[in-house]
Amino acid sequence: MYLLVQLARFQKKGLHANAQMRTRDIKHYCAVKQEAEKLLEVAINKLGLSARAYSCVLKVARTIADFEGAEDIQPAHFSEAIRSQSLDRECC
């Protein structure tokens, strides 16, 4: 189901998945609401996330929200994406 959401979202952009989003797409589709800003700020500072890693967190959070059928990305989606990013860093 979430893949259909992504296909519909990007049909006019020549993309088919959140992972392919460019900077302008991320700004549009991965809006960070006020309640999640502090969470992301702490993650950036504590984990030392690069700009690239931050973009990955936003894309993963959008995918998690899509998977749950949520129109907006919630703080819990960002939390899960941050945990995923920190695990990726430990494995690599």
PyMOL Python script that loads the backbone (N, CA, C, O; Angstrom):
from pymol import cmd

cmd.read_pdbstr("""\
ATOM      1  N   MET A   1       0.813  -1.201   0.000  1.00  0.00           N
ATOM      2  CA  MET A   1       0.000   0.000   0.000  1.00  0.00           C
ATOM      3  C   MET A   1       0.858   1.266   0.000  1.00  0.00           C
ATOM      4  O   MET A   1       0.602   2.199  -0.762  1.00  0.00           O
ATOM      5  N   TYR A   2       1.891   1.289   0.874  1.00  0.00           N
ATOM      6  CA  TYR A   2       2.714   2.496   0.951  1.00  0.00           C
ATOM      7  C   TYR A   2       3.469   2.748  -0.347  1.00  0.00           C
ATOM      8  O   TYR A   2       3.770   3.895  -0.675  1.00  0.00           O
ATOM      9  N   LEU A   3       3.779   1.683  -1.090  1.00  0.00           N
ATOM     10  CA  LEU A   3       4.442   1.881  -2.386  1.00  0.00           C
ATOM     11  C   LEU A   3       3.521   2.579  -3.367  1.00  0.00           C
ATOM     12  O   LEU A   3       3.971   3.385  -4.181  1.00  0.00           O
ATOM     13  N   LEU A   4       2.238   2.275  -3.295  1.00  0.00           N
ATOM     14  CA  LEU A   4       1.269   2.955  -4.159  1.00  0.00           C
ATOM     15  C   LEU A   4       1.189   4.434  -3.821  1.00  0.00           C
ATOM     16  O   LEU A   4       1.046   5.273  -4.710  1.00  0.00           O
ATOM     17  N   VAL A   5       1.279   4.752  -2.541  1.00  0.00           N
ATOM     18  CA  VAL A   5       1.275   6.151  -2.106  1.00  0.00           C
ATOM     19  C   VAL A   5       2.471   6.874  -2.712  1.00  0.00           C
ATOM     20  O   VAL A   5       2.337   7.981  -3.233  1.00  0.00           O
ATOM     21  N   GLN A   6       3.634   6.247  -2.641  1.00  0.00           N
ATOM     22  CA  GLN A   6       4.841   6.862  -3.182  1.00  0.00           C
ATOM     23  C   GLN A   6       4.771   6.992  -4.700  1.00  0.00           C
ATOM     24  O   GLN A   6       5.163   8.021  -5.251  1.00  0.00           O
ATOM     25  N   LEU A   7       4.284   5.975  -5.371  1.00  0.00           N
ATOM     26  CA  LEU A   7       4.150   6.049  -6.833  1.00  0.00           C
ATOM     27  C   LEU A   7       3.218   7.180  -7.237  1.00  0.00           C
ATOM     28  O   LEU A   7       3.509   7.920  -8.176  1.00  0.00           O
ATOM     29  N   ALA A   8       2.101   7.316  -6.534  1.00  0.00           N
ATOM     30  CA  ALA A   8       1.153   8.396  -6.839  1.00  0.00           C
ATOM     31  C   ALA A   8       1.773   9.758  -6.547  1.00  0.00           C
ATOM     32  O   ALA A   8       1.587  10.701  -7.316  1.00  0.00           O
ATOM     33  N   ARG A   9       2.499   9.867  -5.458  1.00  0.00           N
ATOM     34  CA  ARG A   9       3.119  11.128  -5.063  1.00  0.00           C
ATOM     35  C   ARG A   9       4.112  11.604  -6.120  1.00  0.00           C
ATOM     36  O   ARG A   9       4.184  12.797  -6.416  1.00  0.00           O
ATOM     37  N   PHE A  10       4.865  10.686  -6.679  1.00  0.00           N
ATOM     38  CA  PHE A  10       5.969  11.063  -7.556  1.00  0.00           C
ATOM     39  C   PHE A  10       5.715  10.838  -9.043  1.00  0.00           C
ATOM     40  O   PHE A  10       6.636  10.992  -9.847  1.00  0.00           O
ATOM     41  N   GLN A  11       4.504  10.481  -9.428  1.00  0.00           N
ATOM     42  CA  GLN A  11       4.257  10.119 -10.821  1.00  0.00           C
ATOM     43  C   GLN A  11       4.637  11.210 -11.812  1.00  0.00           C
ATOM     44  O   GLN A  11       5.065  10.898 -12.923  1.00  0.00           O
ATOM     45  N   LYS A  12       4.495  12.463 -11.450  1.00  0.00           N
ATOM     46  CA  LYS A  12       4.829  13.557 -12.367  1.00  0.00           C
ATOM     47  C   LYS A  12       6.286  14.003 -12.243  1.00  0.00           C
ATOM     48  O   LYS A  12       6.739  14.865 -12.996  1.00  0.00           O
ATOM     49  N   LYS A  13       7.009  13.426 -11.307  1.00  0.00           N
ATOM     50  CA  LYS A  13       8.388  13.846 -11.065  1.00  0.00           C
ATOM     51  C   LYS A  13       9.419  12.862 -11.614  1.00  0.00           C
ATOM     52  O   LYS A  13      10.619  13.127 -11.554  1.00  0.00           O
ATOM     53  N   GLY A  14       8.965  11.742 -12.144  1.00  0.00           N
ATOM     54  CA  GLY A  14       9.894  10.752 -12.664  1.00  0.00           C
ATOM     55  C   GLY A  14      10.595   9.943 -11.579  1.00  0.00           C
ATOM     56  O   GLY A  14      11.620   9.312 -11.836  1.00  0.00           O
ATOM     57  N   LEU A  15      10.049   9.961 -10.381  1.00  0.00           N
ATOM     58  CA  LEU A  15      10.594   9.193  -9.264  1.00  0.00           C
ATOM     59  C   LEU A  15       9.603   8.093  -8.913  1.00  0.00           C
ATOM     60  O   LEU A  15       8.446   8.135  -9.333  1.00  0.00           O
ATOM     61  N   HIS A  16      10.056   7.113  -8.147  1.00  0.00           N
ATOM     62  CA  HIS A  16       9.111   6.085  -7.717  1.00  0.00           C
ATOM     63  C   HIS A  16       9.220   5.731  -6.232  1.00  0.00           C
ATOM     64  O   HIS A  16       8.449   4.909  -5.737  1.00  0.00           O
ATOM     65  N   ALA A  17      10.163   6.341  -5.522  1.00  0.00           N
ATOM     66  CA  ALA A  17      10.315   6.020  -4.096  1.00  0.00           C
ATOM     67  C   ALA A  17      10.855   7.224  -3.328  1.00  0.00           C
ATOM     68  O   ALA A  17      11.506   8.101  -3.896  1.00  0.00           O
ATOM     69  N   ASN A  18      10.577   7.248  -2.046  1.00  0.00           N
ATOM     70  CA  ASN A  18      11.062   8.331  -1.188  1.00  0.00           C
ATOM     71  C   ASN A  18      12.586   8.437  -1.214  1.00  0.00           C
ATOM     72  O   ASN A  18      13.136   9.534  -1.107  1.00  0.00           O
ATOM     73  N   ALA A  19      13.256   7.321  -1.352  1.00  0.00           N
ATOM     74  CA  ALA A  19      14.722   7.321  -1.359  1.00  0.00           C
ATOM     75  C   ALA A  19      15.302   8.160  -2.493  1.00  0.00           C
ATOM     76  O   ALA A  19      16.449   8.600  -2.409  1.00  0.00           O
ATOM     77  N   GLN A  20      14.536   8.383  -3.536  1.00  0.00           N
ATOM     78  CA  GLN A  20      15.014   9.145  -4.694  1.00  0.00           C
ATOM     79  C   GLN A  20      14.762  10.646  -4.584  1.00  0.00           C
ATOM     80  O   GLN A  20      15.126  11.398  -5.487  1.00  0.00           O
ATOM     81  N   MET A  21      14.149  11.085  -3.501  1.00  0.00           N
ATOM     82  CA  MET A  21      13.823  12.506  -3.372  1.00  0.00           C
ATOM     83  C   MET A  21      15.072  13.373  -3.394  1.00  0.00           C
ATOM     84  O   MET A  21      16.105  13.037  -2.815  1.00  0.00           O
ATOM     85  N   ARG A  22      14.941  14.495  -4.079  1.00  0.00           N
ATOM     86  CA  ARG A  22      15.983  15.515  -4.101  1.00  0.00           C
ATOM     87  C   ARG A  22      15.687  16.520  -2.990  1.00  0.00           C
ATOM     88  O   ARG A  22      14.652  16.437  -2.328  1.00  0.00           O
ATOM     89  N   THR A  23      16.591  17.458  -2.793  1.00  0.00           N
ATOM     90  CA  THR A  23      16.459  18.425  -1.701  1.00  0.00           C
ATOM     91  C   THR A  23      15.125  19.148  -1.729  1.00  0.00           C
ATOM     92  O   THR A  23      14.470  19.264  -0.693  1.00  0.00           O
ATOM     93  N   ARG A  24      14.709  19.633  -2.878  1.00  0.00           N
ATOM     94  CA  ARG A  24      13.434  20.370  -2.942  1.00  0.00           C
ATOM     95  C   ARG A  24      12.251  19.462  -2.635  1.00  0.00           C
ATOM     96  O   ARG A  24      11.264  19.906  -2.048  1.00  0.00           O
ATOM     97  N   ASP A  25      12.344  18.183  -3.032  1.00  0.00           N
ATOM     98  CA  ASP A  25      11.274  17.229  -2.720  1.00  0.00           C
ATOM     99  C   ASP A  25      11.224  16.960  -1.219  1.00  0.00           C
ATOM    100  O   ASP A  25      10.146  16.881  -0.629  1.00  0.00           O
ATOM    101  N   ILE A  26      12.392  16.823  -0.611  1.00  0.00           N
ATOM    102  CA  ILE A  26      12.455  16.577   0.831  1.00  0.00           C
ATOM    103  C   ILE A  26      11.811  17.738   1.583  1.00  0.00           C
ATOM    104  O   ILE A  26      11.031  17.526   2.512  1.00  0.00           O
ATOM    105  N   LYS A  27      12.135  18.954   1.181  1.00  0.00           N
ATOM    106  CA  LYS A  27      11.550  20.130   1.843  1.00  0.00           C
ATOM    107  C   LYS A  27      10.035  20.141   1.724  1.00  0.00           C
ATOM    108  O   LYS A  27       9.339  20.571   2.644  1.00  0.00           O
ATOM    109  N   HIS A  28       9.524  19.671   0.596  1.00  0.00           N
ATOM    110  CA  HIS A  28       8.078  19.688   0.362  1.00  0.00           C
ATOM    111  C   HIS A  28       7.365  18.527   1.072  1.00  0.00           C
ATOM    112  O   HIS A  28       6.345  18.736   1.728  1.00  0.00           O
ATOM    113  N   TYR A  29       7.893  17.324   0.943  1.00  0.00           N
ATOM    114  CA  TYR A  29       7.194  16.133   1.429  1.00  0.00           C
ATOM    115  C   TYR A  29       7.588  15.689   2.840  1.00  0.00           C
ATOM    116  O   TYR A  29       6.913  14.848   3.433  1.00  0.00           O
ATOM    117  N   CYS A  30       8.656  16.239   3.371  1.00  0.00           N
ATOM    118  CA  CYS A  30       9.140  15.823   4.696  1.00  0.00           C
ATOM    119  C   CYS A  30       9.166  16.997   5.666  1.00  0.00           C
ATOM    120  O   CYS A  30      10.138  17.189   6.397  1.00  0.00           O
ATOM    121  N   ALA A  31       8.123  17.758   5.668  1.00  0.00           N
ATOM    122  CA  ALA A  31       8.056  18.942   6.529  1.00  0.00           C
ATOM    123  C   ALA A  31       8.230  18.550   7.996  1.00  0.00           C
ATOM    124  O   ALA A  31       7.621  17.596   8.481  1.00  0.00           O
ATOM    125  N   VAL A  32       9.076  19.310   8.684  1.00  0.00           N
ATOM    126  CA  VAL A  32       9.335  19.072  10.105  1.00  0.00           C
ATOM    127  C   VAL A  32       8.486  20.048  10.905  1.00  0.00           C
ATOM    128  O   VAL A  32       8.672  21.263  10.831  1.00  0.00           O
ATOM    129  N   LYS A  33       7.556  19.499  11.664  1.00  0.00           N
ATOM    130  CA  LYS A  33       6.699  20.345  12.496  1.00  0.00           C
ATOM    131  C   LYS A  33       7.430  20.709  13.778  1.00  0.00           C
ATOM    132  O   LYS A  33       8.415  20.077  14.159  1.00  0.00           O
ATOM    133  N   GLN A  34       6.926  21.731  14.422  1.00  0.00           N
ATOM    134  CA  GLN A  34       7.587  22.298  15.596  1.00  0.00           C
ATOM    135  C   GLN A  34       7.900  21.259  16.671  1.00  0.00           C
ATOM    136  O   GLN A  34       8.982  21.282  17.258  1.00  0.00           O
ATOM    137  N   GLU A  35       6.960  20.348  16.931  1.00  0.00           N
ATOM    138  CA  GLU A  35       7.182  19.373  18.003  1.00  0.00           C
ATOM    139  C   GLU A  35       8.311  18.391  17.683  1.00  0.00           C
ATOM    140  O   GLU A  35       8.860  17.771  18.593  1.00  0.00           O
ATOM    141  N   ALA A  36       8.663  18.242  16.414  1.00  0.00           N
ATOM    142  CA  ALA A  36       9.749  17.334  16.031  1.00  0.00           C
ATOM    143  C   ALA A  36      11.089  18.050  15.871  1.00  0.00           C
ATOM    144  O   ALA A  36      12.134  17.402  15.823  1.00  0.00           O
ATOM    145  N   GLU A  37      11.066  19.373  15.788  1.00  0.00           N
ATOM    146  CA  GLU A  37      12.307  20.131  15.581  1.00  0.00           C
ATOM    147  C   GLU A  37      13.325  19.885  16.686  1.00  0.00           C
ATOM    148  O   GLU A  37      14.504  19.671  16.407  1.00  0.00           O
ATOM    149  N   LYS A  38      12.881  19.913  17.931  1.00  0.00           N
ATOM    150  CA  LYS A  38      13.786  19.716  19.068  1.00  0.00           C
ATOM    151  C   LYS A  38      14.380  18.309  19.038  1.00  0.00           C
ATOM    152  O   LYS A  38      15.575  18.128  19.273  1.00  0.00           O
ATOM    153  N   LEU A  39      13.551  17.328  18.753  1.00  0.00           N
ATOM    154  CA  LEU A  39      14.005  15.945  18.660  1.00  0.00           C
ATOM    155  C   LEU A  39      15.113  15.808  17.617  1.00  0.00           C
ATOM    156  O   LEU A  39      16.140  15.179  17.874  1.00  0.00           O
ATOM    157  N   LEU A  40      14.904  16.392  16.454  1.00  0.00           N
ATOM    158  CA  LEU A  40      15.898  16.320  15.388  1.00  0.00           C
ATOM    159  C   LEU A  40      17.165  17.096  15.746  1.00  0.00           C
ATOM    160  O   LEU A  40      18.274  16.672  15.421  1.00  0.00           O
ATOM    161  N   GLU A  41      16.993  18.221  16.411  1.00  0.00           N
ATOM    162  CA  GLU A  41      18.150  19.021  16.834  1.00  0.00           C
ATOM    163  C   GLU A  41      19.028  18.232  17.804  1.00  0.00           C
ATOM    164  O   GLU A  41      20.254  18.230  17.684  1.00  0.00           O
ATOM    165  N   VAL A  42      18.396  17.568  18.757  1.00  0.00           N
ATOM    166  CA  VAL A  42      19.139  16.748  19.722  1.00  0.00           C
ATOM    167  C   VAL A  42      19.860  15.613  18.997  1.00  0.00           C
ATOM    168  O   VAL A  42      21.020  15.323  19.291  1.00  0.00           O
ATOM    169  N   ALA A  43      19.177  14.975  18.056  1.00  0.00           N
ATOM    170  CA  ALA A  43      19.786  13.870  17.309  1.00  0.00           C
ATOM    171  C   ALA A  43      20.997  14.336  16.514  1.00  0.00           C
ATOM    172  O   ALA A  43      22.025  13.660  16.486  1.00  0.00           O
ATOM    173  N   ILE A  44      20.874  15.482  15.873  1.00  0.00           N
ATOM    174  CA  ILE A  44      21.992  16.023  15.093  1.00  0.00           C
ATOM    175  C   ILE A  44      23.193  16.272  15.998  1.00  0.00           C
ATOM    176  O   ILE A  44      24.318  15.899  15.665  1.00  0.00           O
ATOM    177  N   ASN A  45      22.949  16.900  17.140  1.00  0.00           N
ATOM    178  CA  ASN A  45      24.038  17.232  18.063  1.00  0.00           C
ATOM    179  C   ASN A  45      24.616  16.003  18.764  1.00  0.00           C
ATOM    180  O   ASN A  45      25.835  15.864  18.871  1.00  0.00           O
ATOM    181  N   LYS A  46      23.751  15.119  19.238  1.00  0.00           N
ATOM    182  CA  LYS A  46      24.210  13.960  19.997  1.00  0.00           C
ATOM    183  C   LYS A  46      24.881  12.918  19.106  1.00  0.00           C
ATOM    184  O   LYS A  46      25.914  12.355  19.466  1.00  0.00           O
ATOM    185  N   LEU A  47      24.289  12.668  17.946  1.00  0.00           N
ATOM    186  CA  LEU A  47      24.823  11.643  17.051  1.00  0.00           C
ATOM    187  C   LEU A  47      25.818  12.202  16.040  1.00  0.00           C
ATOM    188  O   LEU A  47      26.499  11.447  15.345  1.00  0.00           O
ATOM    189  N   GLY A  48      25.898  13.520  15.964  1.00  0.00           N
ATOM    190  CA  GLY A  48      26.800  14.130  14.994  1.00  0.00           C
ATOM    191  C   GLY A  48      26.392  13.837  13.562  1.00  0.00           C
ATOM    192  O   GLY A  48      27.237  13.559  12.711  1.00  0.00           O
ATOM    193  N   LEU A  49      25.088  13.900  13.298  1.00  0.00           N
ATOM    194  CA  LEU A  49      24.600  13.584  11.954  1.00  0.00           C
ATOM    195  C   LEU A  49      25.070  14.618  10.936  1.00  0.00           C
ATOM    196  O   LEU A  49      25.020  15.823  11.179  1.00  0.00           O
ATOM    197  N   SER A  50      25.519  14.126   9.811  1.00  0.00           N
ATOM    198  CA  SER A  50      25.890  15.000   8.700  1.00  0.00           C
ATOM    199  C   SER A  50      24.619  15.451   7.987  1.00  0.00           C
ATOM    200  O   SER A  50      23.528  14.957   8.272  1.00  0.00           O
ATOM    201  N   ALA A  51      24.767  16.379   7.069  1.00  0.00           N
ATOM    202  CA  ALA A  51      23.616  16.829   6.277  1.00  0.00           C
ATOM    203  C   ALA A  51      23.037  15.668   5.480  1.00  0.00           C
ATOM    204  O   ALA A  51      21.821  15.555   5.324  1.00  0.00           O
ATOM    205  N   ARG A  52      23.903  14.820   4.985  1.00  0.00           N
ATOM    206  CA  ARG A  52      23.439  13.659   4.221  1.00  0.00           C
ATOM    207  C   ARG A  52      22.654  12.694   5.115  1.00  0.00           C
ATOM    208  O   ARG A  52      21.599  12.198   4.719  1.00  0.00           O
ATOM    209  N   ALA A  53      23.164  12.433   6.307  1.00  0.00           N
ATOM    210  CA  ALA A  53      22.467  11.547   7.244  1.00  0.00           C
ATOM    211  C   ALA A  53      21.131  12.150   7.664  1.00  0.00           C
ATOM    212  O   ALA A  53      20.142  11.431   7.810  1.00  0.00           O
ATOM    213  N   TYR A  54      21.098  13.472   7.859  1.00  0.00           N
ATOM    214  CA  TYR A  54      19.855  14.164   8.204  1.00  0.00           C
ATOM    215  C   TYR A  54      18.823  13.969   7.092  1.00  0.00           C
ATOM    216  O   TYR A  54      17.653  13.707   7.371  1.00  0.00           O
ATOM    217  N   SER A  55      19.250  14.097   5.838  1.00  0.00           N
ATOM    218  CA  SER A  55      18.348  13.876   4.703  1.00  0.00           C
ATOM    219  C   SER A  55      17.821  12.449   4.702  1.00  0.00           C
ATOM    220  O   SER A  55      16.648  12.208   4.416  1.00  0.00           O
ATOM    221  N   CYS A  56      18.697  11.508   5.025  1.00  0.00           N
ATOM    222  CA  CYS A  56      18.274  10.105   5.094  1.00  0.00           C
ATOM    223  C   CYS A  56      17.224   9.901   6.180  1.00  0.00           C
ATOM    224  O   CYS A  56      16.250   9.177   5.978  1.00  0.00           O
ATOM    225  N   VAL A  57      17.420  10.537   7.327  1.00  0.00           N
ATOM    226  CA  VAL A  57      16.446  10.438   8.420  1.00  0.00           C
ATOM    227  C   VAL A  57      15.090  10.959   7.956  1.00  0.00           C
ATOM    228  O   VAL A  57      14.062  10.343   8.237  1.00  0.00           O
ATOM    229  N   LEU A  58      15.078  12.079   7.255  1.00  0.00           N
ATOM    230  CA  LEU A  58      13.818  12.643   6.770  1.00  0.00           C
ATOM    231  C   LEU A  58      13.130  11.699   5.788  1.00  0.00           C
ATOM    232  O   LEU A  58      11.916  11.506   5.860  1.00  0.00           O
ATOM    233  N   LYS A  59      13.891  11.114   4.878  1.00  0.00           N
ATOM    234  CA  LYS A  59      13.318  10.189   3.893  1.00  0.00           C
ATOM    235  C   LYS A  59      12.766   8.935   4.568  1.00  0.00           C
ATOM    236  O   LYS A  59      11.684   8.462   4.221  1.00  0.00           O
ATOM    237  N   VAL A  60      13.509   8.407   5.525  1.00  0.00           N
ATOM    238  CA  VAL A  60      13.052   7.210   6.240  1.00  0.00           C
ATOM    239  C   VAL A  60      11.801   7.525   7.058  1.00  0.00           C
ATOM    240  O   VAL A  60      10.873   6.718   7.104  1.00  0.00           O
ATOM    241  N   ALA A  61      11.770   8.683   7.698  1.00  0.00           N
ATOM    242  CA  ALA A  61      10.580   9.085   8.461  1.00  0.00           C
ATOM    243  C   ALA A  61       9.364   9.194   7.544  1.00  0.00           C
ATOM    244  O   ALA A  61       8.266   8.785   7.922  1.00  0.00           O
ATOM    245  N   ARG A  62       9.549   9.741   6.345  1.00  0.00           N
ATOM    246  CA  ARG A  62       8.448   9.844   5.376  1.00  0.00           C
ATOM    247  C   ARG A  62       7.967   8.453   4.981  1.00  0.00           C
ATOM    248  O   ARG A  62       6.764   8.229   4.840  1.00  0.00           O
ATOM    249  N   THR A  63       8.895   7.520   4.803  1.00  0.00           N
ATOM    250  CA  THR A  63       8.537   6.147   4.439  1.00  0.00           C
ATOM    251  C   THR A  63       7.775   5.467   5.572  1.00  0.00           C
ATOM    252  O   THR A  63       6.798   4.761   5.324  1.00  0.00           O
ATOM    253  N   ILE A  64       8.210   5.671   6.802  1.00  0.00           N
ATOM    254  CA  ILE A  64       7.509   5.093   7.955  1.00  0.00           C
ATOM    255  C   ILE A  64       6.092   5.660   8.041  1.00  0.00           C
ATOM    256  O   ILE A  64       5.138   4.921   8.282  1.00  0.00           O
ATOM    257  N   ALA A  65       5.960   6.962   7.846  1.00  0.00           N
ATOM    258  CA  ALA A  65       4.627   7.586   7.862  1.00  0.00           C
ATOM    259  C   ALA A  65       3.756   7.009   6.751  1.00  0.00           C
ATOM    260  O   ALA A  65       2.577   6.731   6.970  1.00  0.00           O
ATOM    261  N   ASP A  66       4.324   6.827   5.566  1.00  0.00           N
ATOM    262  CA  ASP A  66       3.574   6.229   4.455  1.00  0.00           C
ATOM    263  C   ASP A  66       3.130   4.816   4.805  1.00  0.00           C
ATOM    264  O   ASP A  66       1.991   4.429   4.540  1.00  0.00           O
ATOM    265  N   PHE A  67       4.034   4.052   5.399  1.00  0.00           N
ATOM    266  CA  PHE A  67       3.733   2.675   5.774  1.00  0.00           C
ATOM    267  C   PHE A  67       2.560   2.610   6.746  1.00  0.00           C
ATOM    268  O   PHE A  67       1.747   1.688   6.686  1.00  0.00           O
ATOM    269  N   GLU A  68       2.475   3.589   7.639  1.00  0.00           N
ATOM    270  CA  GLU A  68       1.386   3.636   8.620  1.00  0.00           C
ATOM    271  C   GLU A  68       0.140   4.334   8.078  1.00  0.00           C
ATOM    272  O   GLU A  68      -0.881   4.400   8.763  1.00  0.00           O
ATOM    273  N   GLY A  69       0.218   4.852   6.858  1.00  0.00           N
ATOM    274  CA  GLY A  69      -0.932   5.535   6.268  1.00  0.00           C
ATOM    275  C   GLY A  69      -1.134   6.947   6.783  1.00  0.00           C
ATOM    276  O   GLY A  69      -2.223   7.505   6.651  1.00  0.00           O
ATOM    277  N   ALA A  70      -0.099   7.533   7.368  1.00  0.00           N
ATOM    278  CA  ALA A  70      -0.193   8.885   7.925  1.00  0.00           C
ATOM    279  C   ALA A  70       0.139   9.921   6.854  1.00  0.00           C
ATOM    280  O   ALA A  70       1.113   9.777   6.115  1.00  0.00           O
ATOM    281  N   GLU A  71      -0.672  10.951   6.782  1.00  0.00           N
ATOM    282  CA  GLU A  71      -0.424  12.016   5.816  1.00  0.00           C
ATOM    283  C   GLU A  71       0.771  12.867   6.236  1.00  0.00           C
ATOM    284  O   GLU A  71       1.595  13.241   5.401  1.00  0.00           O
ATOM    285  N   ASP A  72       0.864  13.171   7.526  1.00  0.00           N
ATOM    286  CA  ASP A  72       1.963  13.979   8.051  1.00  0.00           C
ATOM    287  C   ASP A  72       2.944  13.101   8.815  1.00  0.00           C
ATOM    288  O   ASP A  72       2.566  12.081   9.392  1.00  0.00           O
ATOM    289  N   ILE A  73       4.192  13.506   8.811  1.00  0.00           N
ATOM    290  CA  ILE A  73       5.208  12.792   9.580  1.00  0.00           C
ATOM    291  C   ILE A  73       5.089  13.231  11.039  1.00  0.00           C
ATOM    292  O   ILE A  73       5.139  14.421  11.350  1.00  0.00           O
ATOM    293  N   GLN A  74       4.934  12.258  11.918  1.00  0.00           N
ATOM    294  CA  GLN A  74       4.779  12.513  13.345  1.00  0.00           C
ATOM    295  C   GLN A  74       6.132  12.366  14.059  1.00  0.00           C
ATOM    296  O   GLN A  74       7.046  11.739  13.523  1.00  0.00           O
ATOM    297  N   PRO A  75       6.265  12.938  15.261  1.00  0.00           N
ATOM    298  CA  PRO A  75       7.517  12.786  16.013  1.00  0.00           C
ATOM    299  C   PRO A  75       7.946  11.321  16.184  1.00  0.00           C
ATOM    300  O   PRO A  75       9.138  11.017  16.142  1.00  0.00           O
ATOM    301  N   ALA A  76       6.994  10.428  16.374  1.00  0.00           N
ATOM    302  CA  ALA A  76       7.336   9.002  16.516  1.00  0.00           C
ATOM    303  C   ALA A  76       7.995   8.455  15.253  1.00  0.00           C
ATOM    304  O   ALA A  76       8.872   7.594  15.332  1.00  0.00           O
ATOM    305  N   HIS A  77       7.578   8.951  14.093  1.00  0.00           N
ATOM    306  CA  HIS A  77       8.191   8.521  12.831  1.00  0.00           C
ATOM    307  C   HIS A  77       9.646   8.991  12.765  1.00  0.00           C
ATOM    308  O   HIS A  77      10.528   8.252  12.330  1.00  0.00           O
ATOM    309  N   PHE A  78       9.882  10.233  13.202  1.00  0.00           N
ATOM    310  CA  PHE A  78      11.251  10.749  13.229  1.00  0.00           C
ATOM    311  C   PHE A  78      12.099   9.957  14.217  1.00  0.00           C
ATOM    312  O   PHE A  78      13.253   9.640  13.932  1.00  0.00           O
ATOM    313  N   SER A  79      11.529   9.634  15.385  1.00  0.00           N
ATOM    314  CA  SER A  79      12.270   8.858  16.390  1.00  0.00           C
ATOM    315  C   SER A  79      12.708   7.514  15.835  1.00  0.00           C
ATOM    316  O   SER A  79      13.853   7.099  16.016  1.00  0.00           O
ATOM    317  N   GLU A  80      11.799   6.847  15.166  1.00  0.00           N
ATOM    318  CA  GLU A  80      12.129   5.546  14.587  1.00  0.00           C
ATOM    319  C   GLU A  80      13.195   5.680  13.502  1.00  0.00           C
ATOM    320  O   GLU A  80      14.098   4.849  13.406  1.00  0.00           O
ATOM    321  N   ALA A  81      13.088   6.712  12.697  1.00  0.00           N
ATOM    322  CA  ALA A  81      14.082   6.944  11.641  1.00  0.00           C
ATOM    323  C   ALA A  81      15.455   7.253  12.239  1.00  0.00           C
ATOM    324  O   ALA A  81      16.477   6.813  11.711  1.00  0.00           O
ATOM    325  N   ILE A  82      15.479   8.005  13.333  1.00  0.00           N
ATOM    326  CA  ILE A  82      16.748   8.320  14.006  1.00  0.00           C
ATOM    327  C   ILE A  82      17.374   7.050  14.565  1.00  0.00           C
ATOM    328  O   ILE A  82      18.580   6.840  14.433  1.00  0.00           O
ATOM    329  N   ARG A  83      16.560   6.202  15.191  1.00  0.00           N
ATOM    330  CA  ARG A  83      17.076   4.924  15.704  1.00  0.00           C
ATOM    331  C   ARG A  83      17.660   4.092  14.567  1.00  0.00           C
ATOM    332  O   ARG A  83      18.718   3.480  14.713  1.00  0.00           O
ATOM    333  N   SER A  84      16.968   4.078  13.448  1.00  0.00           N
ATOM    334  CA  SER A  84      17.446   3.344  12.277  1.00  0.00           C
ATOM    335  C   SER A  84      18.790   3.888  11.806  1.00  0.00           C
ATOM    336  O   SER A  84      19.699   3.120  11.490  1.00  0.00           O
ATOM    337  N   GLN A  85      18.914   5.198  11.759  1.00  0.00           N
ATOM    338  CA  GLN A  85      20.161   5.834  11.323  1.00  0.00           C
ATOM    339  C   GLN A  85      21.301   5.513  12.285  1.00  0.00           C
ATOM    340  O   GLN A  85      22.425   5.257  11.853  1.00  0.00           O
ATOM    341  N   SER A  86      21.018   5.526  13.581  1.00  0.00           N
ATOM    342  CA  SER A  86      22.085   5.240  14.545  1.00  0.00           C
ATOM    343  C   SER A  86      22.518   3.778  14.448  1.00  0.00           C
ATOM    344  O   SER A  86      23.694   3.477  14.652  1.00  0.00           O
ATOM    345  N   LEU A  87      21.599   2.869  14.143  1.00  0.00           N
ATOM    346  CA  LEU A  87      21.962   1.465  13.939  1.00  0.00           C
ATOM    347  C   LEU A  87      22.806   1.303  12.683  1.00  0.00           C
ATOM    348  O   LEU A  87      23.769   0.537  12.674  1.00  0.00           O
ATOM    349  N   ASP A  88      22.449   2.020  11.625  1.00  0.00           N
ATOM    350  CA  ASP A  88      23.229   1.963  10.386  1.00  0.00           C
ATOM    351  C   ASP A  88      24.665   2.388  10.639  1.00  0.00           C
ATOM    352  O   ASP A  88      25.594   1.804  10.082  1.00  0.00           O
ATOM    353  N   ARG A  89      24.852   3.388  11.467  1.00  0.00           N
ATOM    354  CA  ARG A  89      26.194   3.895  11.751  1.00  0.00           C
ATOM    355  C   ARG A  89      27.007   2.865  12.531  1.00  0.00           C
ATOM    356  O   ARG A  89      28.220   2.760  12.349  1.00  0.00           O
ATOM    357  N   GLU A  90      26.337   2.103  13.400  1.00  0.00           N
ATOM    358  CA  GLU A  90      27.040   1.096  14.183  1.00  0.00           C
ATOM    359  C   GLU A  90      27.458  -0.089  13.321  1.00  0.00           C
ATOM    360  O   GLU A  90      28.488  -0.714  13.576  1.00  0.00           O
ATOM    361  N   CYS A  91      26.669  -0.394  12.311  1.00  0.00           N
ATOM    362  CA  CYS A  91      26.939  -1.558  11.471  1.00  0.00           C
ATOM    363  C   CYS A  91      27.996  -1.282  10.406  1.00  0.00           C
ATOM    364  O   CYS A  91      28.653  -2.208   9.930  1.00  0.00           O
ATOM    365  N   CYS A  92      28.160  -0.052  10.039  1.00  0.00           N
ATOM    366  CA  CYS A  92      29.055   0.270   8.915  1.00  0.00           C
ATOM    367  C   CYS A  92      30.441   0.641   9.366  1.00  0.00           C
ATOM    368  O   CYS A  92      31.301   0.936   8.537  1.00  0.00           O
TER     369      CYS A  92
END
""", "prot")
cmd.dss("prot")
cmd.show_as("cartoon", "prot")
cmd.util.cbc("prot")
cmd.orient("prot")
